[in-house]
């Protein structure tokens, strides 16, 4: 069995209602997880890692919650490894330039799509994503809108799936309280991406994001 190079960065961001304080607990390198050949040096392996993987993070955000989650994800994986894009300002065609796509969307009102995504929704079908590896993260309010929790993420998943994209980063639904969601897998055991709730479970977001980032990198390695 080949050894693996684990390079990691841990960045914790404490988030409180209506006020946000960033506190760096520890900083390392959490760049990626890739196989290292038995006779290769760690330096050579690290260089190959950064050359092999291009990560693009795309998000839409109205109240900055999704934007903040996107920045946390980028900081954990590594600012030098992740290009971050607001879909309000970036054409979806740019997604074709990346090996791994991290895509964030929030759900509004009664299962509605966030406004920036809504404006470009029809462009998804013509975006060349066949074979691209995609991991989704979504934000919603399970207490206030429990019948539509993360519906927008589920709708986005279906649109991207139709383009031929393949998915990683599914997330267990334990620890959530909601009535219904279009973001659940067919058997109902998982969400089709990371589920975040900054309204009623903001104190759990940092830990969830960190675990999800690690999971995504491991699962992406398995697709290589």
C-alpha positions as CSV (number, residue, x, y, z in Angstrom):
1,X,0.0,0.0,0.0
2,X,1.4,3.4,-1.0
3,X,2.0,6.0,1.7
4,X,0.1,9.2,1.5
5,X,1.2,12.8,2.0
6,X,-1.1,14.6,4.4
7,X,-0.6,18.3,4.3
8,X,-3.1,20.2,6.3
9,X,-4.2,23.6,7.5
10,X,-6.6,24.1,10.4
11,X,-8.4,27.4,10.5
12,X,-11.3,27.8,12.9
13,X,-13.6,30.7,12.5
14,X,-16.0,31.5,15.3
15,X,-19.3,32.9,14.1
16,X,-21.9,34.6,16.3
17,X,-25.3,36.1,15.3
18,X,-25.0,39.6,13.8
19,X,-21.2,39.7,14.6
20,X,-18.3,37.7,13.2
21,X,-14.9,37.3,14.8
22,X,-12.2,35.3,13.2
23,X,-9.8,33.6,15.5
24,X,-6.9,31.6,14.1
25,X,-6.6,28.6,16.4
26,X,-3.9,26.8,14.5
27,X,-2.3,27.2,11.1
28,X,-0.6,24.4,9.2
29,X,-1.0,23.3,5.6
30,X,-4.1,21.4,4.6
31,X,-3.4,21.5,0.9
32,X,-4.3,18.0,-0.4
33,X,-4.0,14.3,0.1
34,X,-2.2,12.6,-2.7
35,X,-0.2,9.3,-3.1
36,X,3.5,9.6,-2.8
37,X,5.7,7.2,-4.6
38,X,7.9,5.2,-2.3
39,X,11.2,6.8,-3.6
40,X,10.0,10.3,-4.2
41,X,10.9,13.1,-1.8
42,X,8.3,15.0,0.1
43,X,9.3,18.2,-1.8
44,X,8.8,16.6,-5.2
45,X,5.4,15.2,-4.1
46,X,4.3,18.6,-2.9
47,X,5.2,20.2,-6.1
48,X,3.3,17.6,-8.1
49,X,0.3,18.1,-5.8
50,X,0.0,21.8,-6.6
51,X,0.5,21.2,-10.3
52,X,-2.0,18.4,-10.5
53,X,-5.0,19.9,-8.8
54,X,-6.9,23.1,-9.7
55,X,-9.7,23.9,-7.4
56,X,-12.4,26.4,-8.3
57,X,-14.9,27.6,-5.6
58,X,-18.1,29.2,-7.0
59,X,-20.8,30.8,-4.9
60,X,-23.7,33.2,-4.8
61,X,-24.4,35.3,-1.7
62,X,-27.0,37.8,-0.8
63,X,-26.4,38.4,2.9
64,X,-22.7,37.3,3.0
65,X,-23.4,34.1,4.9
66,X,-22.6,31.9,1.9
67,X,-19.6,34.1,1.0
68,X,-18.2,33.7,4.5
69,X,-18.6,29.9,4.3
70,X,-16.8,30.0,1.0
71,X,-13.9,31.9,2.5
72,X,-13.7,29.5,5.4
73,X,-13.5,26.6,2.9
74,X,-10.8,28.3,0.9
75,X,-8.7,29.2,4.0
76,X,-8.9,25.6,5.3
77,X,-7.9,24.0,2.0
78,X,-5.3,26.7,1.2
79,X,-5.6,30.2,-0.3
80,X,-2.9,29.3,-2.8
81,X,-4.8,26.2,-4.0
82,X,-8.4,27.5,-4.3
83,X,-9.6,30.2,-6.7
84,X,-12.8,31.8,-5.4
85,X,-15.5,33.2,-7.7
86,X,-18.8,35.0,-7.1
87,X,-21.2,33.8,-9.8
88,X,-22.6,37.3,-10.0
89,X,-19.3,38.5,-11.5
90,X,-18.0,35.3,-13.1
91,X,-19.2,33.3,-16.1
92,X,-20.0,29.7,-15.4
93,X,-17.9,28.7,-18.4
94,X,-14.8,29.3,-16.2
95,X,-15.7,26.1,-14.3
96,X,-14.3,24.1,-17.2
97,X,-10.8,25.2,-16.2
98,X,-10.8,23.3,-12.9
99,X,-10.3,19.7,-11.8
100,X,-12.4,20.1,-8.6
101,X,-15.4,22.4,-8.2
102,X,-16.7,23.5,-4.9
103,X,-20.1,25.2,-5.3
104,X,-22.2,27.0,-2.8
105,X,-25.8,28.1,-2.8
106,X,-28.4,29.2,-0.3
107,X,-32.1,28.6,-0.2
108,X,-34.5,31.5,0.2
109,X,-38.1,31.7,1.4
110,X,-40.2,28.7,0.4
111,X,-37.4,26.8,-1.4
112,X,-36.3,29.5,-3.8
113,X,-32.9,29.8,-5.4
114,X,-30.6,32.5,-4.4
115,X,-30.9,35.5,-6.7
116,X,-27.4,35.4,-8.3
117,X,-27.9,31.8,-9.2
118,X,-31.4,32.4,-10.4
119,X,-30.1,35.0,-12.9
120,X,-27.7,32.5,-14.5
121,X,-29.7,29.3,-14.0
122,X,-30.3,28.6,-17.7
123,X,-26.5,28.8,-18.3
124,X,-25.9,25.7,-16.2
125,X,-27.2,23.3,-18.9
126,X,-24.7,24.6,-21.5
127,X,-21.7,24.6,-19.1
128,X,-19.2,21.9,-20.1
129,X,-19.0,19.9,-16.9
130,X,-19.0,16.3,-18.1
131,X,-16.7,14.3,-15.9
132,X,-15.9,17.2,-13.6
133,X,-15.8,16.4,-9.9
134,X,-18.2,18.6,-7.9
135,X,-18.8,19.1,-4.2
136,X,-21.7,21.2,-3.1
137,X,-22.4,23.2,0.1
138,X,-25.7,24.9,0.9
139,X,-27.1,27.2,3.5
140,X,-30.7,27.2,4.8
141,X,-32.9,27.8,7.8
142,X,-34.3,24.5,9.1
143,X,-36.4,26.1,11.9
144,X,-38.0,28.9,9.9
145,X,-38.4,27.1,6.7
146,X,-38.2,23.4,7.6
147,X,-40.4,22.2,4.8
148,X,-37.9,23.6,2.2
149,X,-34.5,23.1,3.9
150,X,-31.7,23.4,1.4
151,X,-34.1,22.9,-1.5
152,X,-31.9,25.1,-3.7
153,X,-28.9,22.8,-3.2
154,X,-31.0,19.9,-4.3
155,X,-32.1,21.7,-7.4
156,X,-28.6,22.7,-8.2
157,X,-27.4,19.2,-7.8
158,X,-30.0,18.0,-10.3
159,X,-29.0,20.6,-12.8
160,X,-25.3,19.9,-12.6
161,X,-25.9,16.1,-12.7
162,X,-27.7,16.6,-16.0
163,X,-24.5,18.0,-17.5
164,X,-22.5,14.9,-16.7
165,X,-20.7,16.1,-13.5
166,X,-19.8,13.6,-10.9
167,X,-20.3,14.3,-7.2
168,X,-18.4,13.9,-4.0
169,X,-18.9,15.5,-0.5
170,X,-22.3,14.0,0.3
171,X,-23.1,14.8,4.0
172,X,-25.0,12.7,6.7
173,X,-28.3,14.2,7.8
174,X,-27.8,13.4,11.5
175,X,-28.1,16.4,13.8
176,X,-30.6,18.4,11.8
177,X,-34.3,18.9,12.4
178,X,-36.4,19.7,9.4
179,X,-39.6,18.5,7.7
180,X,-38.5,18.0,4.1
181,X,-35.7,18.7,1.7
182,X,-35.0,18.3,-2.0
183,X,-31.3,18.1,-1.1
184,X,-31.5,14.6,0.3
185,X,-30.2,11.6,-1.5
186,X,-32.8,9.0,-2.8
187,X,-32.6,6.9,0.3
188,X,-32.9,10.0,2.5
189,X,-29.7,9.3,4.5
190,X,-27.5,12.1,3.2
191,X,-27.6,15.6,1.9
192,X,-26.1,16.0,-1.6
193,X,-23.6,18.4,-0.1
194,X,-22.5,20.0,3.1
195,X,-25.6,21.3,5.0
196,X,-25.1,24.6,7.0
197,X,-27.6,26.5,9.0
198,X,-26.4,29.9,10.2
199,X,-29.7,30.8,11.7
200,X,-30.2,28.1,14.3
201,X,-27.0,26.0,14.3
202,X,-24.3,28.6,13.6
203,X,-22.1,27.2,16.4
204,X,-21.7,23.9,14.5
205,X,-20.7,25.4,11.2
206,X,-16.9,25.6,11.7
207,X,-16.6,22.0,12.8
208,X,-18.8,20.8,9.9
209,X,-16.9,22.8,7.4
210,X,-13.5,21.5,8.6
211,X,-14.7,17.8,8.5
212,X,-16.3,18.3,5.1
213,X,-13.1,19.8,3.6
214,X,-11.1,16.8,4.8
215,X,-13.8,14.4,3.4
216,X,-13.8,16.2,0.0
217,X,-10.1,16.0,-0.4
218,X,-10.0,12.3,0.5
219,X,-12.9,11.5,-1.9
220,X,-11.3,13.6,-4.6
221,X,-8.1,11.6,-4.3
222,X,-10.1,8.4,-4.8
223,X,-11.4,9.7,-8.1
224,X,-7.9,10.1,-9.6
